[in-house]
């Protein structure tokens, strides 16, 4: 649960190739229609006030994790966050496979 004061909150994704170079893409807004990212759909809005990506390797089972310790800061209540994962995959169109974005609101 994305609740204030949750030090162990994380986003998890599966289905990547084992040990695939991957990105956890995050931002404050989602797109109504996706942008194309080497053949994969980018659903997180790169033009919003804040946007970023963290590089990681999928694990041996093709899972990626974005840990997000949520502090007990009342100023974060109501903050939206959208996260999507993308991985290199030679069998995907353009060589990149991506998840849909997941949106949450801090509570």
C-alpha positions as CSV (number, residue, x, y, z in Angstrom):
1,X,0.0,0.0,0.0
2,X,1.5,3.4,-0.9
3,X,0.8,4.8,2.6
4,X,2.8,7.5,4.3
5,X,5.4,6.0,6.6
6,X,5.8,2.7,4.6
7,X,9.5,2.1,4.5
8,X,9.2,-1.2,2.5
9,X,6.9,-0.1,-0.4
10,X,8.1,-1.2,-3.9
11,X,7.0,-1.5,-7.4
12,X,7.6,-5.0,-8.9
13,X,7.5,-6.1,-12.6
14,X,8.1,-9.5,-14.2
15,X,8.4,-11.0,-17.6
16,X,11.7,-9.5,-18.7
17,X,14.5,-11.6,-20.0
18,X,16.8,-12.9,-17.2
19,X,19.5,-10.3,-16.5
20,X,18.1,-7.9,-19.1
21,X,19.2,-4.3,-18.9
22,X,16.1,-2.4,-17.8
23,X,14.7,0.9,-16.8
24,X,12.3,1.8,-14.1
25,X,10.6,4.9,-15.5
26,X,8.7,7.2,-13.2
27,X,6.9,10.6,-13.2
28,X,4.1,12.6,-11.9
29,X,1.6,12.1,-14.8
30,X,0.5,9.6,-17.3
31,X,-0.2,10.1,-21.0
32,X,-3.6,9.6,-22.5
33,X,-1.9,8.1,-25.6
34,X,1.5,6.5,-25.4
35,X,4.7,7.8,-27.1
36,X,6.8,5.3,-29.1
37,X,10.1,4.3,-27.4
38,X,11.9,2.1,-29.9
39,X,8.7,0.3,-30.7
40,X,7.5,0.1,-27.1
41,X,4.7,2.3,-25.6
42,X,5.8,4.9,-23.1
43,X,2.9,5.8,-20.8
44,X,4.7,8.0,-18.3
45,X,4.6,11.6,-19.3
46,X,8.2,12.9,-19.8
47,X,6.9,16.5,-20.0
48,X,5.4,16.7,-16.5
49,X,7.0,18.6,-13.7
50,X,9.2,15.7,-12.7
51,X,10.3,12.6,-14.7
52,X,13.1,10.1,-14.4
53,X,14.5,6.7,-15.0
54,X,16.7,4.3,-13.0
55,X,18.8,1.7,-14.7
56,X,18.8,-1.8,-13.3
57,X,19.3,-5.4,-14.4
58,X,16.4,-7.8,-14.2
59,X,17.1,-10.7,-11.9
60,X,17.6,-14.3,-13.0
61,X,13.8,-14.8,-13.2
62,X,13.2,-11.6,-15.3
63,X,11.9,-9.5,-12.4
64,X,12.6,-5.8,-11.7
65,X,12.0,-3.9,-8.5
66,X,11.8,-0.2,-7.7
67,X,12.0,0.2,-3.9
68,X,10.3,3.4,-2.7
69,X,10.5,4.0,1.0
70,X,7.7,6.5,1.7
71,X,8.5,8.9,4.5
72,X,5.9,10.0,7.0
73,X,5.6,13.5,5.4
74,X,2.0,14.8,5.3
75,X,3.0,17.1,2.4
76,X,3.2,13.9,0.2
77,X,-0.5,13.0,0.7
78,X,-2.3,13.1,-2.6
79,X,0.9,13.1,-4.6
80,X,0.4,11.0,-7.8
81,X,3.2,8.7,-9.1
82,X,3.3,6.7,-12.3
83,X,5.8,3.9,-12.9
84,X,6.6,1.8,-15.9
85,X,9.4,-0.8,-16.6
86,X,11.2,-1.3,-19.9
87,X,13.8,-3.9,-20.8
88,X,16.0,-4.8,-23.8
89,X,14.5,-7.7,-25.6
90,X,15.7,-8.8,-29.0
91,X,12.4,-10.5,-29.8
92,X,10.3,-7.3,-29.1
93,X,9.5,-4.8,-31.8
94,X,12.4,-2.3,-31.9
95,X,14.3,-4.4,-29.3
96,X,12.5,-3.0,-26.3
97,X,9.7,-4.6,-24.2
98,X,7.7,-2.4,-21.8
99,X,5.1,-2.8,-19.2
100,X,2.0,-0.6,-18.9
101,X,2.3,2.2,-16.4
102,X,0.9,1.9,-12.9
103,X,-0.4,5.0,-11.2
104,X,-0.8,5.4,-7.5
105,X,-1.7,8.2,-5.1
106,X,0.1,8.6,-1.8
107,X,-2.2,8.2,1.1
